[in-house]
Amino acid sequence: MFERLGNLFRAMFNAILGRMEDPQIMLEQTYQDLQSNLIQVRQAVAQAIATEKQLEQQLQKNKDQAETWQNRAAMAVQQGNDDLAKQALQRKKQYVDAATDLETQLKSQRDSTLNLRQRLTDLEAEVQKAYTKKQVLIARDKAAQATSKANEILSKTTSSGAMSVMEKMETKVLEREAKAAAMQELSGDNLDKQFKNFEGKTDVDMELLALKQSMGVKDNKISIKESMLIERKNDNDTLDAQDVKEINEA
C-alpha cells in the first residue's frame, strides 16, 4: 500500500513538474518577471528624479538664504554695527557651505538618475524584445504540438486499415443486394414467367420457320403445333394465353 501511495505521489509530482516546465508557462512567467523588474526600475527612476528635484529646491533655498544674509550684513555695515554684520556673514557662510554640499549631492544624484534612465531604456527594449520572442516561441510550440498530435492520429489511422473496412462493407452490401435479388426472384409469378419464356421461344421458332418458307427450304421437323402457331401468327400477329392453350390441347 505504501509503495502504491509512493508511486501515486511521484506521478503527481512529475505531472506538476512537467506542467511547470511547459514552454508556454515558462515563457509567460519569464515575461511577467521582466515586467515586474521593469515596474520596479521605473519606480526607482521616478524616485531618483524626485530626489534630484528636492536637492535642486534645497540648493536654491540655501542660495537664496546666503544672498539674504549677505544683504543683511551689508545693511549692518551701513549702520556701523560690525558685530551684527559679522553674525550675518557667519549665517551666510552656513548657507553657502550647505549649498556647496547640496551641489555635490545634486551632481551625484543627476549622474545616478541618468544611469537609471539609461538602464530603464535598455530594460524596456529588452522587455519588448522578450515579448516578441515569447509570442514567436509560443506560436512555434503550438504548431509543434498540433503537428505532433496530427502525426499521432495519422499513425493510428492507416489508409490500408480504412480500405480494409471499405472492402468488408462492399462485400456485405453485395451480399445484401444478392439476397434482395433472390427474394425478388422467389416472390415472382412462376406461371407468368413460363408464359413469357414460351412466348419468347415461340416468336423465335416462328421467325425461323418463316425464314425457311421464304427461302423455299422444307423442314420435315415442323410439328402440327408449330404449323398452327405460324398460321395463327400470320392471321393475328399476336398470341394470347387462350391461343397457347388451344395449341397445347391440339
Buried (B, 14 or more C-beta within 10 A) or exposed (E): EEEEEEEEEEEEEEEEEEEEEEBEEEBEEEBEEBEEEBEEBBEBBEEBBEBBEEBBEBBEBBBEBBEBBBEBBEEBBEEEBEEBBEBBBEBBEEBBEBBEEBBEBBEEBBEBBEEBBEEBEEBEEEBEEBBEEBEEBBEEBEEEEEEEEEEEEEEEEEEEEEEEEEEEEEEEEEEEEEEEEEEEEEEEEEEEEEBEEBBEEBBEBBEEBEEEEEEEEEEEEBEEBBEBBBEBBEEEEEBEEEBBEEBEEE
